[in-house]
C-alpha cells in the first residue's frame, strides 16, 4: 500500500516537519527557527544532523507567548 503525505495520520502518530516546511507553515525564516530552537523556545527532534519538528508541540510552545489584546 502506497501512502501519501495528504493522507491523515492516526492521532497517536506525530507529523514531523523539516525546518523548511515548518518555516513555511509559520511564515518565518529558517534563521528565525534556528534562533527559536537555540533559545529553546520551540522543541525539536534531532538525530545526528537531521532536525525535525512536531507541529502540535511547536504550536503549544508558541501559545505560551500569546498575549491578549490591550483594550484602552
PyMOL Python script that loads the backbone (N, CA, C, O; Angstrom):
from pymol import cmd

cmd.read_pdbstr("""\
ATOM      1  N   UNK A   1       0.840  -1.172   0.000  1.00  0.00           N
ATOM      2  CA  UNK A   1       0.000   0.000   0.000  1.00  0.00           C
ATOM      3  C   UNK A   1       0.884   1.232   0.000  1.00  0.00           C
ATOM      4  O   UNK A   1       1.817   1.329   0.797  1.00  0.00           O
ATOM      5  N   UNK A   2       0.605   2.155  -0.869  1.00  0.00           N
ATOM      6  CA  UNK A   2       1.404   3.358  -1.016  1.00  0.00           C
ATOM      7  C   UNK A   2       0.735   4.499  -0.261  1.00  0.00           C
ATOM      8  O   UNK A   2      -0.419   4.829  -0.536  1.00  0.00           O
ATOM      9  N   UNK A   3       1.447   5.105   0.690  1.00  0.00           N
ATOM     10  CA  UNK A   3       0.872   6.211   1.448  1.00  0.00           C
ATOM     11  C   UNK A   3       1.418   7.519   0.919  1.00  0.00           C
ATOM     12  O   UNK A   3       2.569   7.598   0.489  1.00  0.00           O
ATOM     13  N   UNK A   4       0.584   8.543   0.955  1.00  0.00           N
ATOM     14  CA  UNK A   4       0.996   9.874   0.520  1.00  0.00           C
ATOM     15  C   UNK A   4       0.921  10.821   1.694  1.00  0.00           C
ATOM     16  O   UNK A   4       0.340  10.496   2.729  1.00  0.00           O
ATOM     17  N   UNK A   5       1.508  11.994   1.533  1.00  0.00           N
ATOM     18  CA  UNK A   5       1.516  12.975   2.606  1.00  0.00           C
ATOM     19  C   UNK A   5       0.141  13.573   2.849  1.00  0.00           C
ATOM     20  O   UNK A   5      -0.092  14.149   3.912  1.00  0.00           O
ATOM     21  N   UNK A   6      -0.775  13.454   1.900  1.00  0.00           N
ATOM     22  CA  UNK A   6      -2.092  14.050   2.059  1.00  0.00           C
ATOM     23  C   UNK A   6      -3.013  13.192   2.917  1.00  0.00           C
ATOM     24  O   UNK A   6      -4.067  13.664   3.345  1.00  0.00           O
ATOM     25  N   UNK A   7      -2.640  11.946   3.175  1.00  0.00           N
ATOM     26  CA  UNK A   7      -3.478  11.089   4.000  1.00  0.00           C
ATOM     27  C   UNK A   7      -3.359  11.506   5.460  1.00  0.00           C
ATOM     28  O   UNK A   7      -2.300  11.944   5.910  1.00  0.00           O
ATOM     29  N   UNK A   8      -4.453  11.365   6.188  1.00  0.00           N
ATOM     30  CA  UNK A   8      -4.457  11.729   7.602  1.00  0.00           C
ATOM     31  C   UNK A   8      -3.697  10.688   8.406  1.00  0.00           C
ATOM     32  O   UNK A   8      -3.796   9.487   8.157  1.00  0.00           O
ATOM     33  N   UNK A   9      -2.941  11.174   9.369  1.00  0.00           N
ATOM     34  CA  UNK A   9      -2.208  10.284  10.260  1.00  0.00           C
ATOM     35  C   UNK A   9      -3.087   9.910  11.439  1.00  0.00           C
ATOM     36  O   UNK A   9      -3.938  10.701  11.844  1.00  0.00           O
ATOM     37  N   UNK A  10      -2.902   8.735  11.994  1.00  0.00           N
ATOM     38  CA  UNK A  10      -3.625   8.399  13.215  1.00  0.00           C
ATOM     39  C   UNK A  10      -3.273   9.393  14.313  1.00  0.00           C
ATOM     40  O   UNK A  10      -2.173   9.946  14.294  1.00  0.00           O
ATOM     41  N   UNK A  11      -4.168   9.642  15.275  1.00  0.00           N
ATOM     42  CA  UNK A  11      -3.926  10.650  16.297  1.00  0.00           C
ATOM     43  C   UNK A  11      -2.672  10.402  17.135  1.00  0.00           C
ATOM     44  O   UNK A  11      -2.091  11.353  17.657  1.00  0.00           O
ATOM     45  N   UNK A  12      -2.242   9.139  17.276  1.00  0.00           N
ATOM     46  CA  UNK A  12      -1.079   8.866  18.106  1.00  0.00           C
ATOM     47  C   UNK A  12       0.236   9.035  17.364  1.00  0.00           C
ATOM     48  O   UNK A  12       1.297   8.924  17.977  1.00  0.00           O
ATOM     49  N   UNK A  13       0.200   9.301  16.058  1.00  0.00           N
ATOM     50  CA  UNK A  13       1.421   9.496  15.284  1.00  0.00           C
ATOM     51  C   UNK A  13       1.607  10.977  14.990  1.00  0.00           C
ATOM     52  O   UNK A  13       0.715  11.621  14.439  1.00  0.00           O
ATOM     53  N   UNK A  14       2.761  11.515  15.356  1.00  0.00           N
ATOM     54  CA  UNK A  14       3.051  12.914  15.118  1.00  0.00           C
ATOM     55  C   UNK A  14       3.608  13.100  13.715  1.00  0.00           C
ATOM     56  O   UNK A  14       4.369  12.268  13.220  1.00  0.00           O
ATOM     57  N   UNK A  15       3.227  14.183  13.092  1.00  0.00           N
ATOM     58  CA  UNK A  15       3.788  14.528  11.790  1.00  0.00           C
ATOM     59  C   UNK A  15       5.033  15.364  12.038  1.00  0.00           C
ATOM     60  O   UNK A  15       4.949  16.448  12.616  1.00  0.00           O
ATOM     61  N   UNK A  16       6.172  14.876  11.612  1.00  0.00           N
ATOM     62  CA  UNK A  16       7.420  15.593  11.806  1.00  0.00           C
ATOM     63  C   UNK A  16       7.749  16.383  10.542  1.00  0.00           C
ATOM     64  O   UNK A  16       7.767  15.839   9.438  1.00  0.00           O
ATOM     65  N   UNK A  17       8.005  17.667  10.726  1.00  0.00           N
ATOM     66  CA  UNK A  17       8.264  18.563   9.609  1.00  0.00           C
ATOM     67  C   UNK A  17       9.747  18.922   9.539  1.00  0.00           C
ATOM     68  O   UNK A  17      10.433  18.972  10.559  1.00  0.00           O
ATOM     69  N   UNK A  18      10.223  19.166   8.340  1.00  0.00           N
ATOM     70  CA  UNK A  18      11.581  19.672   8.157  1.00  0.00           C
ATOM     71  C   UNK A  18      11.587  21.152   8.534  1.00  0.00           C
ATOM     72  O   UNK A  18      10.526  21.770   8.620  1.00  0.00           O
ATOM     73  N   UNK A  19      12.763  21.725   8.758  1.00  0.00           N
ATOM     74  CA  UNK A  19      12.817  23.164   9.045  1.00  0.00           C
ATOM     75  C   UNK A  19      12.185  24.009   7.934  1.00  0.00           C
ATOM     76  O   UNK A  19      11.524  25.007   8.219  1.00  0.00           O
ATOM     77  N   UNK A  20      12.379  23.625   6.699  1.00  0.00           N
ATOM     78  CA  UNK A  20      11.794  24.364   5.581  1.00  0.00           C
ATOM     79  C   UNK A  20      10.271  24.330   5.628  1.00  0.00           C
ATOM     80  O   UNK A  20       9.611  25.351   5.435  1.00  0.00           O
ATOM     81  N   UNK A  21       9.718  23.143   5.887  1.00  0.00           N
ATOM     82  CA  UNK A  21       8.265  23.004   5.952  1.00  0.00           C
ATOM     83  C   UNK A  21       7.684  23.811   7.110  1.00  0.00           C
ATOM     84  O   UNK A  21       6.658  24.472   6.957  1.00  0.00           O
ATOM     85  N   UNK A  22       8.342  23.756   8.269  1.00  0.00           N
ATOM     86  CA  UNK A  22       7.840  24.498   9.425  1.00  0.00           C
ATOM     87  C   UNK A  22       7.939  25.999   9.193  1.00  0.00           C
ATOM     88  O   UNK A  22       7.025  26.740   9.554  1.00  0.00           O
ATOM     89  N   UNK A  23       9.020  26.453   8.604  1.00  0.00           N
ATOM     90  CA  UNK A  23       9.178  27.884   8.324  1.00  0.00           C
ATOM     91  C   UNK A  23       8.060  28.379   7.411  1.00  0.00           C
ATOM     92  O   UNK A  23       7.526  29.469   7.613  1.00  0.00           O
ATOM     93  N   UNK A  24       7.708  27.577   6.407  1.00  0.00           N
ATOM     94  CA  UNK A  24       6.606  27.955   5.517  1.00  0.00           C
ATOM     95  C   UNK A  24       5.278  27.994   6.264  1.00  0.00           C
ATOM     96  O   UNK A  24       4.477  28.908   6.067  1.00  0.00           O
ATOM     97  N   UNK A  25       5.046  27.006   7.120  1.00  0.00           N
ATOM     98  CA  UNK A  25       3.771  26.958   7.856  1.00  0.00           C
ATOM     99  C   UNK A  25       3.629  28.125   8.831  1.00  0.00           C
ATOM    100  O   UNK A  25       2.535  28.662   9.005  1.00  0.00           O
ATOM    101  N   UNK A  26       4.737  28.516   9.466  1.00  0.00           N
ATOM    102  CA  UNK A  26       4.688  29.599  10.451  1.00  0.00           C
ATOM    103  C   UNK A  26       4.961  30.971   9.845  1.00  0.00           C
ATOM    104  O   UNK A  26       4.848  31.992  10.523  1.00  0.00           O
ATOM    105  N   UNK A  27       5.323  30.986   8.561  1.00  0.00           N
ATOM    106  CA  UNK A  27       5.629  32.226   7.847  1.00  0.00           C
ATOM    107  C   UNK A  27       6.778  32.983   8.516  1.00  0.00           C
ATOM    108  O   UNK A  27       6.700  34.191   8.740  1.00  0.00           O
ATOM    109  N   UNK A  28       7.840  32.248   8.828  1.00  0.00           N
ATOM    110  CA  UNK A  28       9.056  32.831   9.383  1.00  0.00           C
ATOM    111  C   UNK A  28      10.246  32.284   8.595  1.00  0.00           C
ATOM    112  O   UNK A  28      10.105  31.342   7.815  1.00  0.00           O
ATOM    113  N   UNK A  29      11.411  32.880   8.804  1.00  0.00           N
ATOM    114  CA  UNK A  29      12.602  32.413   8.102  1.00  0.00           C
ATOM    115  C   UNK A  29      13.217  31.215   8.816  1.00  0.00           C
ATOM    116  O   UNK A  29      12.912  30.947   9.978  1.00  0.00           O
ATOM    117  N   UNK A  30      14.084  30.501   8.109  1.00  0.00           N
ATOM    118  CA  UNK A  30      14.818  29.384   8.732  1.00  0.00           C
ATOM    119  C   UNK A  30      15.739  29.905   9.824  1.00  0.00           C
ATOM    120  O   UNK A  30      15.954  29.227  10.829  1.00  0.00           O
ATOM    121  N   UNK A  31      16.279  31.088   9.639  1.00  0.00           N
ATOM    122  CA  UNK A  31      17.134  31.685  10.666  1.00  0.00           C
ATOM    123  C   UNK A  31      16.337  31.924  11.952  1.00  0.00           C
ATOM    124  O   UNK A  31      16.838  31.694  13.053  1.00  0.00           O
ATOM    125  N   UNK A  32      15.115  32.379  11.804  1.00  0.00           N
ATOM    126  CA  UNK A  32      14.248  32.590  12.968  1.00  0.00           C
ATOM    127  C   UNK A  32      14.020  31.263  13.698  1.00  0.00           C
ATOM    128  O   UNK A  32      14.093  31.210  14.926  1.00  0.00           O
ATOM    129  N   UNK A  33      13.746  30.196  12.948  1.00  0.00           N
ATOM    130  CA  UNK A  33      13.576  28.875  13.566  1.00  0.00           C
ATOM    131  C   UNK A  33      14.839  28.449  14.296  1.00  0.00           C
ATOM    132  O   UNK A  33      14.777  27.898  15.395  1.00  0.00           O
ATOM    133  N   UNK A  34      15.982  28.708  13.680  1.00  0.00           N
ATOM    134  CA  UNK A  34      17.249  28.379  14.324  1.00  0.00           C
ATOM    135  C   UNK A  34      17.432  29.120  15.637  1.00  0.00           C
ATOM    136  O   UNK A  34      17.899  28.552  16.624  1.00  0.00           O
ATOM    137  N   UNK A  35      17.057  30.395  15.639  1.00  0.00           N
ATOM    138  CA  UNK A  35      17.143  31.181  16.874  1.00  0.00           C
ATOM    139  C   UNK A  35      16.190  30.642  17.936  1.00  0.00           C
ATOM    140  O   UNK A  35      16.555  30.529  19.106  1.00  0.00           O
ATOM    141  N   UNK A  36      14.969  30.311  17.522  1.00  0.00           N
ATOM    142  CA  UNK A  36      13.986  29.792  18.473  1.00  0.00           C
ATOM    143  C   UNK A  36      14.419  28.455  19.066  1.00  0.00           C
ATOM    144  O   UNK A  36      14.208  28.209  20.253  1.00  0.00           O
ATOM    145  N   UNK A  37      15.023  27.592  18.253  1.00  0.00           N
ATOM    146  CA  UNK A  37      15.474  26.300  18.786  1.00  0.00           C
ATOM    147  C   UNK A  37      16.698  26.488  19.677  1.00  0.00           C
ATOM    148  O   UNK A  37      16.818  25.839  20.716  1.00  0.00           O
ATOM    149  N   UNK A  38      17.595  27.363  19.278  1.00  0.00           N
ATOM    150  CA  UNK A  38      18.783  27.644  20.094  1.00  0.00           C
ATOM    151  C   UNK A  38      18.387  28.190  21.465  1.00  0.00           C
ATOM    152  O   UNK A  38      18.982  27.828  22.480  1.00  0.00           O
ATOM    153  N   UNK A  39      17.375  29.066  21.486  1.00  0.00           N
ATOM    154  CA  UNK A  39      16.901  29.674  22.728  1.00  0.00           C
ATOM    155  C   UNK A  39      15.880  28.802  23.457  1.00  0.00           C
ATOM    156  O   UNK A  39      15.326  29.197  24.483  1.00  0.00           O
ATOM    157  N   UNK A  40      15.642  27.607  22.907  1.00  0.00           N
ATOM    158  CA  UNK A  40      14.712  26.629  23.487  1.00  0.00           C
ATOM    159  C   UNK A  40      13.284  27.171  23.626  1.00  0.00           C
ATOM    160  O   UNK A  40      12.591  26.886  24.603  1.00  0.00           O
ATOM    161  N   UNK A  41      12.870  27.938  22.653  1.00  0.00           N
ATOM    162  CA  UNK A  41      11.505  28.439  22.602  1.00  0.00           C
ATOM    163  C   UNK A  41      10.582  27.381  22.011  1.00  0.00           C
ATOM    164  O   UNK A  41       9.453  27.204  22.468  1.00  0.00           O
ATOM    165  N   UNK A  42      11.072  26.678  20.989  1.00  0.00           N
ATOM    166  CA  UNK A  42      10.295  25.598  20.372  1.00  0.00           C
ATOM    167  C   UNK A  42      11.069  24.288  20.480  1.00  0.00           C
ATOM    168  O   UNK A  42      12.299  24.285  20.437  1.00  0.00           O
ATOM    169  N   UNK A  43      10.343  23.169  20.620  1.00  0.00           N
ATOM    170  CA  UNK A  43      11.014  21.863  20.723  1.00  0.00           C
ATOM    171  C   UNK A  43      11.420  21.329  19.350  1.00  0.00           C
ATOM    172  O   UNK A  43      10.811  21.653  18.331  1.00  0.00           O
ATOM    173  N   UNK A  44      12.461  20.507  19.354  1.00  0.00           N
ATOM    174  CA  UNK A  44      12.991  19.940  18.127  1.00  0.00           C
ATOM    175  C   UNK A  44      13.447  18.513  18.412  1.00  0.00           C
ATOM    176  O   UNK A  44      13.890  18.195  19.516  1.00  0.00           O
ATOM    177  N   UNK A  45      13.332  17.661  17.398  1.00  0.00           N
ATOM    178  CA  UNK A  45      13.868  16.301  17.467  1.00  0.00           C
ATOM    179  C   UNK A  45      15.107  16.293  16.590  1.00  0.00           C
ATOM    180  O   UNK A  45      15.036  16.649  15.414  1.00  0.00           O
ATOM    181  N   UNK A  46      16.240  15.892  17.146  1.00  0.00           N
ATOM    182  CA  UNK A  46      17.478  15.873  16.364  1.00  0.00           C
ATOM    183  C   UNK A  46      18.159  14.527  16.527  1.00  0.00           C
ATOM    184  O   UNK A  46      18.452  14.090  17.639  1.00  0.00           O
ATOM    185  N   UNK A  47      18.405  13.882  15.398  1.00  0.00           N
ATOM    186  CA  UNK A  47      19.141  12.620  15.373  1.00  0.00           C
ATOM    187  C   UNK A  47      20.276  12.820  14.372  1.00  0.00           C
ATOM    188  O   UNK A  47      20.048  12.947  13.169  1.00  0.00           O
ATOM    189  N   UNK A  48      21.486  12.845  14.885  1.00  0.00           N
ATOM    190  CA  UNK A  48      22.619  13.149  14.020  1.00  0.00           C
ATOM    191  C   UNK A  48      22.504  14.575  13.520  1.00  0.00           C
ATOM    192  O   UNK A  48      22.419  15.517  14.307  1.00  0.00           O
ATOM    193  N   UNK A  49      22.503  14.725  12.196  1.00  0.00           N
ATOM    194  CA  UNK A  49      22.358  16.053  11.596  1.00  0.00           C
ATOM    195  C   UNK A  49      20.930  16.368  11.168  1.00  0.00           C
ATOM    196  O   UNK A  49      20.657  17.454  10.659  1.00  0.00           O
ATOM    197  N   UNK A  50      20.033  15.434  11.371  1.00  0.00           N
ATOM    198  CA  UNK A  50      18.647  15.592  10.917  1.00  0.00           C
ATOM    199  C   UNK A  50      17.800  16.231  12.016  1.00  0.00           C
ATOM    200  O   UNK A  50      17.703  15.705  13.125  1.00  0.00           O
ATOM    201  N   UNK A  51      17.184  17.378  11.691  1.00  0.00           N
ATOM    202  CA  UNK A  51      16.304  18.084  12.623  1.00  0.00           C
ATOM    203  C   UNK A  51      14.873  17.999  12.110  1.00  0.00           C
ATOM    204  O   UNK A  51      14.611  18.221  10.928  1.00  0.00           O
ATOM    205  N   UNK A  52      13.959  17.679  13.005  1.00  0.00           N
ATOM    206  CA  UNK A  52      12.542  17.630  12.655  1.00  0.00           C
ATOM    207  C   UNK A  52      11.738  18.287  13.773  1.00  0.00           C
ATOM    208  O   UNK A  52      12.185  18.364  14.918  1.00  0.00           O
ATOM    209  N   UNK A  53      10.544  18.757  13.418  1.00  0.00           N
ATOM    210  CA  UNK A  53       9.685  19.461  14.355  1.00  0.00           C
ATOM    211  C   UNK A  53       8.301  18.825  14.368  1.00  0.00           C
ATOM    212  O   UNK A  53       7.740  18.520  13.315  1.00  0.00           O
ATOM    213  N   UNK A  54       7.755  18.627  15.562  1.00  0.00           N
ATOM    214  CA  UNK A  54       6.379  18.158  15.734  1.00  0.00           C
ATOM    215  C   UNK A  54       5.506  19.409  15.770  1.00  0.00           C
ATOM    216  O   UNK A  54       5.592  20.199  16.709  1.00  0.00           O
ATOM    217  N   UNK A  55       4.670  19.591  14.756  1.00  0.00           N
ATOM    218  CA  UNK A  55       3.880  20.808  14.607  1.00  0.00           C
ATOM    219  C   UNK A  55       2.995  21.071  15.816  1.00  0.00           C
ATOM    220  O   UNK A  55       2.878  22.217  16.252  1.00  0.00           O
ATOM    221  N   UNK A  56       2.373  20.043  16.364  1.00  0.00           N
ATOM    222  CA  UNK A  56       1.499  20.234  17.528  1.00  0.00           C
ATOM    223  C   UNK A  56       2.279  20.739  18.732  1.00  0.00           C
ATOM    224  O   UNK A  56       1.811  21.625  19.448  1.00  0.00           O
ATOM    225  N   UNK A  57       3.462  20.185  18.962  1.00  0.00           N
ATOM    226  CA  UNK A  57       4.276  20.622  20.097  1.00  0.00           C
ATOM    227  C   UNK A  57       4.815  22.034  19.887  1.00  0.00           C
ATOM    228  O   UNK A  57       4.915  22.814  20.834  1.00  0.00           O
ATOM    229  N   UNK A  58       5.159  22.357  18.649  1.00  0.00           N
ATOM    230  CA  UNK A  58       5.634  23.713  18.351  1.00  0.00           C
ATOM    231  C   UNK A  58       4.525  24.723  18.593  1.00  0.00           C
ATOM    232  O   UNK A  58       4.755  25.762  19.211  1.00  0.00           O
ATOM    233  N   UNK A  59       3.326  24.426  18.113  1.00  0.00           N
ATOM    234  CA  UNK A  59       2.198  25.347  18.330  1.00  0.00           C
ATOM    235  C   UNK A  59       1.880  25.509  19.814  1.00  0.00           C
ATOM    236  O   UNK A  59       1.562  26.611  20.261  1.00  0.00           O
ATOM    237  N   UNK A  60       1.964  24.423  20.579  1.00  0.00           N
ATOM    238  CA  UNK A  60       1.726  24.500  22.021  1.00  0.00           C
ATOM    239  C   UNK A  60       2.790  25.372  22.697  1.00  0.00           C
ATOM    240  O   UNK A  60       2.478  26.160  23.590  1.00  0.00           O
ATOM    241  N   UNK A  61       4.039  25.225  22.270  1.00  0.00           N
ATOM    242  CA  UNK A  61       5.124  26.029  22.839  1.00  0.00           C
ATOM    243  C   UNK A  61       4.938  27.504  22.504  1.00  0.00           C
ATOM    244  O   UNK A  61       5.153  28.364  23.358  1.00  0.00           O
ATOM    245  N   UNK A  62       4.542  27.803  21.279  1.00  0.00           N
ATOM    246  CA  UNK A  62       4.347  29.197  20.883  1.00  0.00           C
ATOM    247  C   UNK A  62       3.123  29.813  21.545  1.00  0.00           C
ATOM    248  O   UNK A  62       3.074  31.028  21.736  1.00  0.00           O
ATOM    249  N   UNK A  63       2.140  29.000  21.897  1.00  0.00           N
ATOM    250  CA  UNK A  63       0.934  29.507  22.560  1.00  0.00           C
ATOM    251  C   UNK A  63       1.253  30.129  23.914  1.00  0.00           C
ATOM    252  O   UNK A  63       0.513  30.989  24.391  1.00  0.00           O
ATOM    253  N   UNK A  64       2.345  29.704  24.535  1.00  0.00           N
ATOM    254  CA  UNK A  64       2.744  30.275  25.821  1.00  0.00           C
ATOM    255  C   UNK A  64       3.119  31.749  25.694  1.00  0.00           C
ATOM    256  O   UNK A  64       3.094  32.482  26.683  1.00  0.00           O
ATOM    257  N   UNK A  65       3.465  32.189  24.482  1.00  0.00           N
ATOM    258  CA  UNK A  65       3.885  33.568  24.249  1.00  0.00           C
ATOM    259  C   UNK A  65       2.756  34.454  23.756  1.00  0.00           C
ATOM    260  O   UNK A  65       2.969  35.635  23.481  1.00  0.00           O
ATOM    261  N   UNK A  66       1.554  33.895  23.642  1.00  0.00           N
ATOM    262  CA  UNK A  66       0.418  34.651  23.163  1.00  0.00           C
ATOM    263  C   UNK A  66      -0.022  35.645  24.221  1.00  0.00           C
ATOM    264  O   UNK A  66      -0.111  35.315  25.404  1.00  0.00           O
ATOM    265  N   UNK A  67      -0.298  36.879  23.776  1.00  0.00           N
ATOM    266  CA  UNK A  67      -0.752  37.907  24.696  1.00  0.00           C
ATOM    267  C   UNK A  67      -2.120  38.415  24.244  1.00  0.00           C
ATOM    268  O   UNK A  67      -2.409  38.483  23.049  1.00  0.00           O
ATOM    269  N   UNK A  68      -2.933  38.760  25.195  1.00  0.00           N
ATOM    270  CA  UNK A  68      -4.262  39.289  24.879  1.00  0.00           C
ATOM    271  C   UNK A  68      -4.125  40.724  24.360  1.00  0.00           C
ATOM    272  O   UNK A  68      -3.178  41.432  24.700  1.00  0.00           O
ATOM    273  N   UNK A  69      -5.072  41.129  23.543  1.00  0.00           N
ATOM    274  CA  UNK A  69      -5.068  42.493  23.005  1.00  0.00           C
ATOM    275  C   UNK A  69      -5.346  43.488  24.123  1.00  0.00           C
ATOM    276  O   UNK A  69      -6.116  43.211  25.043  1.00  0.00           O
ATOM    277  N   UNK A  70      -4.717  44.631  24.029  1.00  0.00           N
ATOM    278  CA  UNK A  70      -4.917  45.687  25.017  1.00  0.00           C
ATOM    279  C   UNK A  70      -6.191  46.456  24.673  1.00  0.00           C
ATOM    280  O   UNK A  70      -6.407  46.828  23.520  1.00  0.00           O
ATOM    281  N   UNK A  71      -7.026  46.688  25.673  1.00  0.00           N
ATOM    282  CA  UNK A  71      -8.266  47.444  25.452  1.00  0.00           C
ATOM    283  C   UNK A  71      -8.180  48.733  26.263  1.00  0.00           C
ATOM    284  O   UNK A  71      -8.316  48.731  27.486  1.00  0.00           O
ATOM    285  N   UNK A  72      -7.956  49.810  25.562  1.00  0.00           N
ATOM    286  CA  UNK A  72      -7.863  51.114  26.232  1.00  0.00           C
ATOM    287  C   UNK A  72      -8.991  51.987  25.811  1.00  0.00           C
ATOM    288  O   UNK A  72      -9.091  53.128  26.264  1.00  0.00           O
TER     289      UNK A  72
END
""", "prot")
cmd.dss("prot")
cmd.show_as("cartoon", "prot")
cmd.util.cbc("prot")
cmd.orient("prot")
